[in-house]
Amino acid sequence: MARKVRSMQSRAEARRARTWRQTCALLLAGAAALLPLRQAQAAMNFCAAPALQTSERTNADPGVKALVSNVQAHLNEAPHALARLHTEGTLPHEDIYDQSVEAEKDLDLLRDAALAWRATSDDRFLKLVDRLLYAWVTTYQPSFNPIDETRFEGLILAYDMTASALPVKTRNAAMAFLTRFANGYIAQIDAQPRPLKGTFRNNWQSHRIKLIAMAAFTLDNRKMINAAQRLFVEHIGDNIAPDGSTIDFSERDALHYVTYDLQPLVMAALAARRHNRNWLQEKGANGATLLAALNWLAPYATGSQTHEEFVHSNVAFDAKRREAGLPGYSGQWDPKNATELFHLAARLDGRFTPIALQLAPTPPAWLAVCLPLPAR
């Protein structure tokens, strides 16, 4: 009898152990299934615009309507993804300049399609993002030339807004691409001797840092985020003087390049702000800040100061573009060229709102949908 009782107890224990193992297996499987979903939640949330309610869509802001209408016109367009883009240092009709400019329109369309989906919840826009995004991340081979690749900010924003809703195949391909993209830029910079010089000190570096920061925050990669912050602070000290003037202004004698230098840094700072990091006032080793640089440019943006462009530039390509008749490479700087920069800056610090509104009463359509309200 005792043996029978012990046998029954053993069988019961075996059943409990088997049930426990099955439960553990199910829990592990469930965790594994959830892992890609957690990874898929793009973490930057650069664009704050909520989805519009049905009642709001018919009375949507003109900027929203314009953006949605533009995307609708391209719903059935095939991707123009290229393995390589190249516009830096070339004029229209040279090399693959024209082909690259045409292909780059996809990157802006990606961003706008994601915003249209965010605003309307219309799956047609999500399908367009999916098609374009998959084509680009499986075709393009990074060159790590930040001037050629700066427009990839549109692709990053599109992924940031749609990651959780994308098919697994697209999501995984995009994550792999952005990881390789950002890590490649970090490795390129870290391989340079210090102090940084040349294009690792001027506007090229601003564009590198923008791409690194935006990818790092959307992937929520702690190591990458730390690298982005380290490189941002280093660049502020290398590029901006304590009075707010930039190395690009001293090299190019052009406000065109001050704007081109600061806008990517403002984009990087906006990405960081979504993670409660205030890069606007991060100090470089020399005490310089991005805020000081924007304040330096402000009198030119309001028109209280003027500047003749490229008169003393020491870059031969500037003269080549002037001789080719490209607009903006001679004569007085047009403050309108800083419109997008100051509308972006107003999203970091409300003190820039009056300048932004003076330059244009409404922001660019994508920004009106992405970040509708300036900072306080």
N, C-alpha and C positions, 0 to 999 in steps of 0.2 A: 504493500500500500504506500509506504514511504517513498519507494522508488518511483511509483506511478505519479505521486504528487510532484516529486522533483523533476520528472520528465515533462509534466505539464507546465511547470514553472519555467523550465529551459525553453520549451516551445514558445511560451508567452514572451519571454525575454528576447528570443530570436526575432519574433514578429515585431516587437517594439523597436529593436535595433534596425530591422529592415525598413520599418516605417520612418524611423529617424533619418536613415540614409537617403531614402526617397525624398523626404521633406527637404533635407539639405541640398540634394541634387536640384530639386525644383527651385529652391531659393537662389542657388548659384546660377541656374539657367536664367531665372528672372532677372537677376542682377546683370548678367551678361547681355541680355536683351535690352535692358534699359541703358547700358553704357553708351551705345551709339547715340541714343536719344539725348542723353546728358551732354555728350560731346557736340551734338548738333545744335544745341541752344547757343547760337552766336551771342557773345557776351558783351560786345561793345555797346549795342543799342544807340549808335550814333544819332540816328533819326528818331526824334521823340514823337512825331506825328501819330496820333491814334487813328484807327480805322474810323471812317465817317459812318454815321448812322444813315439808314435809308432816307430819312427825311432831310438830312443835311446835304446829300449828294446833289440834289437838284439845285440847291442854292449855294453850292460850293464856291469858295474863293476863286476869282478869275484865274489865279496862278495854278490852282488845282485843275480847273477845267482845261486850261491850256496844255498842261503837262499830260493829262489823261488823253486829250484829243490827239496830241502828237504821237503818243505811244500807240494808240489805236490805228494810226496810219501805217504802222510798221509791224502789225501783229503777225503777218504771214511772211515777213522778210527772212531770207536765209542768212545764217551767220556769215560774217566776213573774216573769220578767225585766220590769222597768219601765224606762222612759226616764228616770225621775226618782224619787229617794227623798227623803223629808223627814220627819224626826222632831224635829229641833233646835228648841227653843223652843216646842214644841207639846205638848198633853196628849193622852192617849188619846181617840179619837173626833173629834179636831179635824183639819181639812184632810185630808191623805192619811196621817196617822199610822198608822192601823190597817193600811191597805193596804201601807205601807212596811215595817212590822214583819213582816207575813206574807211579803213578798217577800224580806226580808233573811235569812229562814231558808234560802233557797237558797245563800247565801254560806257559811254554816256547813256545809251539806250538801255543798257542793263540796269543802271542806277534808276533811271526814270521808270522803267517797267516795274521794278521792285517797289518804288514809291506809289505807282498807280495801283498795284495790288494791295499795298498797305492801306491806301485811302479808300478803295472800293470793294475789296475782298473778291474781285472778279478773277476767277481761276484762269482766264485767258492770259492775263498778265503774268501770272505765276508760271504758266507753261512757256511763255516767251523767255522769262528769266532762265528757266531750266534749260531750254534749247541753246540759248546763247552762252550761258555759263559753262555748260558741259563742253561745247565746241571749243571755247577759249582755253579752258584749263587742261584739255587733252591735246591741244594743238600747239599752243605757244611755248617756246623755249626761252626762259629768261636770259637776257643778255647782261643784266645788272648795270645797264646804262640808265640812270634815273631820269634823264631828260626824255629818252625814248619811252620810258615805262611809267611816267608820272600819272598818266590817265588811267592806270589800273586802280586808282582810288575808286572809280565807278564800279569796277568789278567787286572790290572789297565791300563797298557799301551795299551792293546788291546781295552778296552772300550774307552780310550781317543782318539784313532785314528778312531774308527768306529761308535761312538754314533749316529751321525746324520743320518747314513744310516741303522741302525739296525731296525728290526721290533719293534713296540711299546711295545709288550709283553716282549721282551728281554731287551730293554732299561730300562723300568720301574723296572723290577726285578733287573737289575744290579745297578741302582741308589739306590734302597732300600737297597741292600746288602752292597754297599760301604759306605752308610751313617751309617748303623748299625756297620759296621766293624770299621771305623775310630772313631766314637763316643765312641765305646766300649773301644778302646785303650786309648782315651783321658780320659775317666772316670776312667779307671784303674790307670793311672799315677797320676791323680789329687787326687785320694783317698789315695796316699802314704804320710806318714809323711815326712817333710823336716828336714834336708837335705836328698836327695835321697841316698839310699845305695844299695849294692848288685847288682842284675840284673837290677835295675832301674838306675844304674850308668854306667854299662859296655856296652859291645857290644849289649846285648839284647835291651837296650834302643835305640841304634842307629837304629836297625831294626824296632822298634816301630815307631820311628819318621819318618823314610822313608815311611812306609805304611800310616801313618797319613797325611804326607805332600802330597804324590802323590794322595791320594784320595781327599784331601781337594782342591787341585788346579784343578783336573779334574772335580770335582763337582762345582767348583767356589763358594764354601760355605764360605762366609766372616768370620763367627764365627769360623769355623773349621780352616781356613787359619791362623787366629790370634792365635789360640791355637797351631797350628803347629810351628809358628815362636817363640812363647813364650817358648815352650818345647825344640825347637832346641837350642836356646840361653842358656837356663838353662843347657842343656846337655853338650854343649861345655865347660862351666865352671866346670861341675862336672867330665867330662871324660878326658879332655885334660889339661895338665899343660902348663904354659906360654912358656916353651921351646919346646912344641909340642909333648912331650911323652904322651902316653895314659895310663889310669888306667889298661887297658887290658894287656899292656906290663909288668907293674909291678906285676900283678897277675899271668900271664901265662908264662912270660919270653919267649914270642914267637911272631915273626913278622907275623906269620900266623894270629894271632888274632888282630894285628894292622890293617892288610889289611881288615879283616872281620869286623872290627869296623868302618873303614873309608869309605869303599865303599858305604854302605847305606846312610851315611851322604852326600857323593858326589851326589848320586842319588837324595836325598832330595833337595840339593842345585841346581841341574839342573832343577828340577821341579819349584823351586822358581824363577830361573833366567828367565823363560818364562813369569813371571809376573813382570819382572824388579826389582827383589829383589836380592841383592848380599849377599848371605849367606856365601860365601867363606871367607869373611872378617868380618862377624858378631862376635863381641867380647863377650865372656862369662864374668861372674862377676870377674874372675881372670885375664882378659885381653887375654885369650887364643883364638885362631881362628882355624878353619879347615885348612886354608892355612898353619899355623905353623906346624900342624900335618903332612900334606903332605910333607912339606919341611924337617921335621925330618926323615921321611921314605925314602926320595929321595936318600941319599947316599947308603943305603942298596939295593935299586932298581937298581942303576947303578953298583953295585958291588964294590964300593970303600970301603965299610964296609961290614963285614960278621957277621953272628950270628948263634950260635948253639941253636937249638930250644928246648924249654920246659925243659931245664936243671933244672931250679929252680921253675917250676910251682907249685903252691900250690893247684891245682885242681886235685883230684884223678882220674877223668875221663880221663885226659890227659895221665896218666901212663897206664890206662887200654887200651887206643887206641894204645899206643906205643907197649904194650905187645901183642896186637892182630895183630901187623904187618901192621897197616894202614900207608900208605905213608904220609910223612910230619910231623910225630910226634916225630922224632928224627933226628939227624944230622943237617947239615947246611941248612939254609933257602934258597930256590930257588927263586931268584928274579922274575922268570916267573910267580909266583903266584900273582904278583901285576900287571900283564899285563892289565887286564880289568880295574882295579882301575885307572891306570895312563892314559889309553886311555879315560876313562870317565873324569878324572881331566883335560885332555887337552881340553875337550869341555867347561870347565869352565875358564881355563887360559892357553893361548898358551905357557907359559913358561914350561909347563909339556910335551909339544909335543916331544922334543928330547928324554926324558926318555921313553915315550910311544913307540916311533919308535925304540929305542934301544931294548926294551923288545920284540917287535913284529912289523914288517914293516907294517902290516895291522891290524886294530882292529878286534874284534870278528864280525862275519857276521851281527848279528842283529844291532850292533852299527854302522857298515859301512853304513847300509841302513837308520837307524834312524837319526843319526847325522853325515853326511858324512864328514863335515869339522871341524877341531879343531878350538878353539877360537883363536882370534888374540892376 
